[in-house]
């Protein structure tokens, strides 16, 4: 009898606590439309088949009730080819979700090939908003420098070698590294891409940037940071703050006061969550929460 009483007390007083705990999940990121993430160049959603491009981001925003999808296009390819791949996946996502639109968040080149898909591939009516993060809308002097260093006769040879690596290591289908590199040079972006990829009237565009202050968790970008700093000013090691501005510019993230800043790679949670003074998960939670508050 004693055991029965204890069991009843447990069910009456303890079980409701678990029910309340299960129903208290935050809805901070529960947007009207689902969120579709678009990765940048050099990598894809699942690098080498198991490394998340958006390190820790998906779990963080889903924990706040966001409905999230990740797309995966060629790591290295022209903007137009990536845009076409993205379009097909995006339409499949809408069909699966049953939503008429979605919010796109693109990091780096992901903010550009999605722009192309919206403007030039007829995707605009099915997009609620486009958020670009560290995207080289006006190109990057880092890309300019690389093409200036490589002698023209060797460009094709080096490009072909990189393409082979991306086919066998990253699983790209018919990649084009040279076209991808040219696509983020300043001359191409400012004189060809942007004039032919205007914003669609009525669609909400916004952008975010990050910057390195003096040191980062990924020292590999430090040399490029110095080059871009000289030509373009504040930058994240690959893209300048000025180049990242597009549409409604939401500001620059530089991490905690004591940190060395937030690099292009830190902005997506790498390397493997080692981002001193910055939480990529919290960054995107706040970003998506803001989209929710704006009615998207």
Secondary structure by P-SEA (a helix, b strand, c coil): caaaaaaaaaaaccaaaaaaaaacccccccccbbbbbbbbcccccccccccccccaaaaaaaaaccbbbbbbccccccaaaaaaaaaaaaaaaaaaacccbbbbbbccaaaaaaaaaaccccccccccbbbbccccccccaaaaaaaaaccccaaaaaaaaaaaaaaaacccccccaaaaaaaacaaaaaccccccccccccbbbbbbbbbbccccccccaaaaaaaaaacccccccccccccccccccccccccccccccccccccccccccccccccaaaaaaaaaaaaaaacc
